[in-house]
Amino acid sequence: MTDRPSDNDGLDAADQEIAHRLKASRPVPSANFRGALGRALAADDSRYASRPAPLRLFVTAYLAGGGLLIALGAIVAGGP
């Protein structure tokens, strides 16, 4: 994660005052709204509720296929 720059990085006093006013006047939804929105999105989004039954089989098959292709590429690159 990147660090946030401090409020006074290369700003003169007038620019710092503008930055402070912009930060203070930034609209933020209320906690009630954010909570209701999160619950509504969680209830409406069924993609994350269940996983396909053969998911482990699919993942294993893709990993085996990828490993086979890597091995084949190593053999071809090594050559005779």
Phi, psi and omega in degrees: 000139182275151178281143175283141177290150178289167185292340186245027179290099175071019181253141174277180187297321181293317179293324177297320179295318178296316179298319178296316179295319179296319180293321181288329184265008180294126180288133179230128179298152180292162180296323178298316180296314181298320179294315179295321178296316179298318178294320180294318179293321179294324180287325183278337186265098182271357181297324185267358184286320182221154178251155177299144183301315183270032184299315180298324178295316179299313181298316179298318180295317179294320178295318179295318178296318178296318178297320178297317179294322177295316178298316179298318178296323178293322178294316180293321180292326179291321176059174179279000000 
